[in-house]
Amino acid sequence: MSGIMTTELSNIMIILLLVAVVVLLILYILLIQKYKKLRVEERRHQELFKRMDNEQMDHVHRNRLNPHLLKNSLNGILSHAYQTYYTMDKLAMVLDYVLYESEEELVSQKQRSSLPVI
């Protein structure tokens, strides 16, 4: 009887080992499938980020300020600033003449020709 129990016990152990091997094999297969899915998702995310980066760079390139336009605009502003300064200087000279140098109400032609032209 003890030989039968040993054989049955051995058979049960073998069956349990086979069941454990089958369970581990199934888990291994499931893990590999999950890993493959994760790799596919990771590649998809990388492609999306690349596409987003490319689209953002295209957007930046489209909306980038043209350096020639900026330079021309600054030159125009500078030109107006010089004209404004020059005109204000002439006006200041006329006001100096009217306030401090001229005591008469009217200016003669000779005096007028000496005033700066605005």
VEXKOLKOL-613692 format. One record per residue (C-alpha): z, y, x. Coordinates in Angstrom, 2 decimals. Layout:
BEGIN
r z:Z, y:Y, x:X
...
This chain:
BEGIN
r z:0.00, y:0.00, x:0.00
r z:0.73, y:2.31, x:2.77
r z:-2.82, y:1.79, x:4.05
r z:-4.23, y:2.84, x:0.65
r z:-2.09, y:5.97, x:0.58
r z:-3.17, y:6.88, x:4.06
r z:-6.81, y:6.41, x:3.10
r z:-6.38, y:8.41, x:-0.12
r z:-4.50, y:11.09, x:1.77
r z:-7.28, y:11.18, x:4.37
r z:-9.89, y:11.41, x:1.60
r z:-7.97, y:14.26, x:-0.07
r z:-7.69, y:16.08, x:3.27
r z:-11.43, y:15.63, x:3.87
r z:-12.20, y:16.89, x:0.37
r z:-9.88, y:19.88, x:0.86
r z:-11.50, y:20.65, x:4.20
r z:-14.96, y:20.41, x:2.63
r z:-13.86, y:22.68, x:-0.22
r z:-12.42, y:25.14, x:2.33
r z:-15.67, y:25.02, x:4.36
r z:-17.74, y:25.57, x:1.18
r z:-15.51, y:28.51, x:0.13
r z:-15.73, y:30.04, x:3.60
r z:-19.50, y:29.54, x:3.61
r z:-19.81, y:31.25, x:0.20
r z:-17.62, y:34.15, x:1.41
r z:-19.73, y:34.42, x:4.56
r z:-22.94, y:34.58, x:2.52
r z:-21.44, y:37.21, x:0.19
r z:-20.31, y:39.30, x:3.16
r z:-23.77, y:39.13, x:4.75
r z:-25.38, y:40.25, x:1.48
r z:-22.88, y:43.12, x:1.17
r z:-23.56, y:44.11, x:4.79
r z:-27.32, y:44.14, x:4.14
r z:-26.83, y:46.32, x:1.07
r z:-24.69, y:48.72, x:3.07
r z:-27.35, y:48.92, x:5.80
r z:-30.03, y:49.64, x:3.19
r z:-27.86, y:52.38, x:1.65
r z:-27.13, y:53.83, x:5.08
r z:-30.85, y:54.00, x:5.90
r z:-31.52, y:55.61, x:2.53
r z:-28.80, y:58.20, x:3.17
r z:-30.21, y:58.93, x:6.63
r z:-33.68, y:59.40, x:5.16
r z:-32.26, y:61.73, x:2.50
r z:-30.43, y:63.78, x:5.13
r z:-33.59, y:63.95, x:7.22
r z:-35.59, y:65.06, x:4.21
r z:-32.94, y:67.62, x:3.29
r z:-32.91, y:68.94, x:6.86
r z:-36.71, y:69.17, x:6.87
r z:-36.75, y:70.94, x:3.50
r z:-34.03, y:73.35, x:4.61
r z:-35.92, y:74.06, x:7.84
r z:-39.11, y:74.67, x:5.85
r z:-37.13, y:77.01, x:3.61
r z:-35.76, y:78.85, x:6.65
r z:-39.23, y:79.13, x:8.18
r z:-40.71, y:80.43, x:4.94
r z:-37.98, y:83.02, x:4.46
r z:-37.67, y:84.08, x:8.07
r z:-38.12, y:87.79, x:8.58
r z:-41.39, y:88.62, x:10.27
r z:-40.46, y:90.31, x:13.59
r z:-43.50, y:92.63, x:13.41
r z:-42.44, y:93.84, x:9.98
r z:-38.93, y:94.50, x:11.26
r z:-40.21, y:96.38, x:14.32
r z:-42.59, y:98.50, x:12.23
r z:-39.82, y:99.30, x:9.74
r z:-37.45, y:100.35, x:12.51
r z:-40.14, y:102.51, x:14.12
r z:-40.77, y:104.21, x:10.77
r z:-37.07, y:104.91, x:10.30
r z:-36.80, y:106.21, x:13.88
r z:-39.82, y:108.47, x:13.35
r z:-38.27, y:109.94, x:10.21
r z:-34.98, y:110.39, x:12.04
r z:-36.73, y:112.39, x:14.80
r z:-38.59, y:114.49, x:12.23
r z:-35.37, y:115.11, x:10.35
r z:-33.55, y:116.10, x:13.53
r z:-36.39, y:118.43, x:14.57
r z:-36.54, y:120.06, x:11.13
r z:-32.75, y:120.45, x:10.94
r z:-32.76, y:122.05, x:14.40
r z:-35.39, y:124.59, x:13.31
r z:-33.49, y:125.32, x:10.11
r z:-30.31, y:125.87, x:12.13
r z:-32.18, y:128.33, x:14.36
r z:-33.44, y:130.26, x:11.31
r z:-29.94, y:130.35, x:9.82
r z:-28.52, y:131.57, x:13.17
r z:-31.07, y:134.35, x:13.17
r z:-30.36, y:135.32, x:9.55
r z:-26.58, y:135.19, x:9.92
r z:-25.99, y:136.52, x:13.43
r z:-29.04, y:138.22, x:14.92
r z:-30.62, y:140.08, x:12.00
r z:-28.90, y:142.98, x:10.37
r z:-31.82, y:143.89, x:8.09
r z:-32.59, y:142.35, x:4.71
r z:-36.30, y:142.00, x:5.44
r z:-37.99, y:140.58, x:8.52
r z:-41.04, y:142.24, x:10.06
r z:-44.21, y:140.34, x:10.92
r z:-43.40, y:140.58, x:14.59
r z:-39.90, y:139.19, x:14.08
r z:-41.20, y:136.50, x:11.75
r z:-43.64, y:135.21, x:14.35
r z:-40.73, y:134.64, x:16.74
r z:-38.92, y:132.42, x:14.22
r z:-39.58, y:128.67, x:14.41
r z:-42.03, y:127.27, x:11.89
r z:-40.54, y:124.62, x:9.63
